[in-house]
């Protein structure tokens, strides 16, 4: 048995959950989310909590899916009450972002601007300096995918750290050619 999967999920006052066939639907102030339930897992919605159990303990997939589905459903319950948030920061001279409706315009040093269509389920804002993008959504999985795609447009490079990164992300920096070139010229200068 999965220790995570055995924990019941508490349903807050403003959230409702219903099982419809092989899917679960969670409604709250921030919207409605649905997810397919694998055939190895059964979900029961009781008065104030959701309980997951394995249908067939002999199946090797059941323990794996038990904890996973419990976490995914708990994220849905949390998301429809308080939306999830991701922040991306842009580093680099002349690098900036702007918002036009649901399109994120990125100027990241390419010969052309990059227009990134953001799904309606993800809301985003760009700060006044045009270097901080804040994304929110009830769907944690979708939010993570969109943030990763925006970051992949220009990942931070290891020499100067230019590019798009998560807020607070630490980039491992490399020494440039200047360190190696200084030693080479000193050695060459000594041989006259």
C-alpha positions as CSV (number, residue, x, y, z in Angstrom):
1,X,0.0,0.0,0.0
2,X,1.1,3.5,-0.8
3,X,1.5,5.6,2.4
4,X,0.7,8.8,0.4
5,X,-2.3,7.1,-1.4
6,X,-3.9,6.0,1.9
7,X,-4.2,9.6,3.2
8,X,-7.7,11.0,2.6
9,X,-8.0,14.4,0.8
10,X,-10.0,17.0,2.7
11,X,-12.5,18.9,0.7
12,X,-12.7,22.6,1.7
13,X,-16.1,24.3,2.2
14,X,-16.1,26.1,-1.2
15,X,-15.1,23.0,-3.3
16,X,-17.2,20.2,-4.6
17,X,-16.0,16.9,-6.0
18,X,-18.0,14.3,-8.0
19,X,-17.0,11.0,-9.7
20,X,-18.6,10.6,-13.1
21,X,-17.9,7.2,-14.6
22,X,-14.1,6.9,-15.0
23,X,-13.3,10.6,-14.3
24,X,-13.4,13.0,-11.3
25,X,-14.6,16.6,-11.5
26,X,-13.6,19.2,-9.0
27,X,-15.3,22.6,-8.9
28,X,-14.3,25.7,-6.9
29,X,-14.1,29.5,-7.0
30,X,-11.2,29.3,-9.5
31,X,-12.9,27.0,-12.0
32,X,-13.6,23.4,-12.8
33,X,-11.0,20.6,-13.4
34,X,-11.5,17.0,-14.6
35,X,-9.2,14.1,-14.7
36,X,-9.4,10.5,-15.9
37,X,-9.1,7.8,-13.2
38,X,-7.0,4.8,-14.1
39,X,-8.9,1.4,-14.0
40,X,-6.5,0.2,-11.2
41,X,-7.7,2.9,-8.8
42,X,-11.1,3.5,-7.2
43,X,-12.2,6.9,-5.9
44,X,-14.9,7.5,-3.3
45,X,-16.2,11.0,-2.6
46,X,-17.5,11.1,0.9
47,X,-19.1,14.0,2.8
48,X,-16.0,16.1,3.5
49,X,-13.1,14.1,2.0
50,X,-12.0,11.9,-0.9
51,X,-10.6,8.4,-0.4
52,X,-8.6,6.5,-3.0
53,X,-8.0,2.7,-2.9
54,X,-6.4,0.0,-5.1
55,X,-8.8,-2.3,-6.9
56,X,-6.3,-5.1,-7.5
57,X,-3.3,-5.2,-5.1
58,X,-1.7,-8.0,-7.2
59,X,-1.4,-5.7,-10.2
60,X,2.2,-4.1,-10.1
61,X,0.8,-0.8,-11.5
62,X,-1.7,-0.3,-8.7
63,X,0.8,0.9,-5.9
64,X,2.5,3.3,-8.4
65,X,-0.8,4.9,-9.5
66,X,-2.3,5.0,-6.0
67,X,0.1,7.7,-4.6
68,X,0.3,9.5,-8.0
69,X,-3.5,9.9,-8.4
70,X,-3.9,11.0,-4.7
71,X,-1.4,13.8,-5.3
72,X,-2.9,14.8,-8.6
73,X,-6.4,15.0,-7.1
74,X,-5.1,16.9,-4.1
75,X,-3.5,19.4,-6.4
76,X,-6.8,19.8,-8.2
77,X,-8.6,20.5,-4.9
78,X,-6.0,23.1,-3.9
79,X,-5.9,24.7,-7.3
80,X,-9.6,25.4,-7.6
81,X,-9.5,27.1,-4.2
82,X,-6.1,28.9,-4.4
83,X,-4.5,29.1,-7.9
84,X,-1.0,27.8,-8.4
85,X,1.7,30.4,-9.3
86,X,5.0,30.3,-11.3
87,X,7.3,33.3,-11.8
88,X,9.9,33.6,-14.6
89,X,12.6,36.3,-14.8
90,X,14.4,37.5,-17.9
91,X,18.1,38.4,-17.8
92,X,20.0,40.0,-20.6
93,X,20.6,43.5,-22.1
94,X,17.5,44.4,-24.3
95,X,15.7,41.2,-23.3
96,X,12.1,41.9,-22.3
97,X,8.5,40.6,-22.4
98,X,5.1,42.2,-23.1
99,X,1.5,41.1,-23.0
100,X,-1.0,41.5,-25.8
101,X,-4.3,39.7,-24.8
102,X,-3.4,36.0,-24.3
103,X,-0.1,36.3,-26.3
104,X,3.2,36.7,-24.6
105,X,5.7,38.7,-26.7
106,X,9.3,37.9,-26.0
107,X,12.3,39.9,-27.2
108,X,15.2,37.6,-26.4
109,X,18.1,38.6,-28.7
110,X,16.8,36.8,-31.8
111,X,16.5,38.5,-35.1
112,X,12.7,38.4,-34.6
113,X,10.3,38.7,-31.6
114,X,8.8,35.4,-30.3
115,X,5.0,35.3,-29.9
116,X,3.9,32.7,-27.4
117,X,0.2,31.8,-27.3
118,X,-0.8,31.1,-23.6
119,X,-3.9,28.9,-23.1
120,X,-7.0,30.7,-21.6
121,X,-6.7,28.5,-18.4
122,X,-3.4,30.2,-17.6
123,X,-3.5,33.9,-16.6
124,X,-0.3,35.9,-16.7
125,X,1.1,39.4,-16.1
126,X,4.3,41.2,-17.0
127,X,5.8,43.7,-14.5
128,X,6.6,47.4,-15.4
129,X,10.3,46.6,-16.0
130,X,9.2,43.9,-18.5
131,X,11.6,41.4,-17.0
132,X,9.2,39.4,-14.6
133,X,6.4,37.2,-15.8
134,X,3.9,35.9,-13.2
135,X,1.7,33.0,-14.3
136,X,-1.3,31.6,-12.3
137,X,-3.7,28.7,-13.0
138,X,-5.9,26.3,-11.2
139,X,-4.3,23.4,-13.1
140,X,-0.8,22.8,-11.7
141,X,0.2,20.4,-14.5
142,X,-0.7,22.8,-17.3
143,X,1.0,25.7,-15.5
144,X,4.2,23.8,-15.2
145,X,4.2,22.8,-18.9
146,X,3.6,26.4,-20.1
147,X,6.2,27.8,-17.8
148,X,8.7,25.2,-19.0
149,X,7.9,26.0,-22.7
150,X,8.4,29.7,-22.1
151,X,11.7,29.0,-20.4
152,X,12.8,26.8,-23.2
153,X,12.5,29.6,-25.8
154,X,15.9,31.0,-24.4
155,X,17.3,28.9,-21.6
156,X,19.9,30.6,-19.4
157,X,23.4,30.2,-20.8
158,X,26.2,29.3,-18.4
159,X,28.7,32.1,-19.2
160,X,26.7,35.3,-18.6
161,X,23.4,33.8,-17.4
162,X,21.4,35.5,-20.1
163,X,17.9,34.0,-20.8
164,X,14.7,33.1,-19.1
165,X,14.8,31.4,-15.7
166,X,12.5,30.6,-12.9
167,X,12.5,33.2,-10.1
168,X,15.3,32.3,-7.7
169,X,16.7,29.6,-10.0
170,X,20.5,29.2,-9.5
171,X,22.5,28.9,-12.7
172,X,25.9,27.2,-12.5
173,X,28.3,29.6,-14.2
174,X,31.4,28.7,-16.2
175,X,34.7,30.6,-16.4
176,X,35.0,32.2,-19.9
177,X,38.0,32.1,-22.3
178,X,39.6,35.1,-20.5
179,X,40.9,32.8,-17.7
180,X,42.6,30.4,-20.1
181,X,43.8,33.1,-22.5
182,X,45.6,35.1,-19.7
183,X,47.7,32.1,-18.8
184,X,48.6,31.3,-22.4
185,X,49.8,34.9,-23.2
186,X,51.9,34.9,-20.0
187,X,53.6,31.7,-21.1
188,X,54.2,32.9,-24.6
189,X,55.6,36.2,-23.4
190,X,58.4,34.5,-21.4
191,X,59.9,32.7,-24.5
192,X,61.9,35.4,-26.2
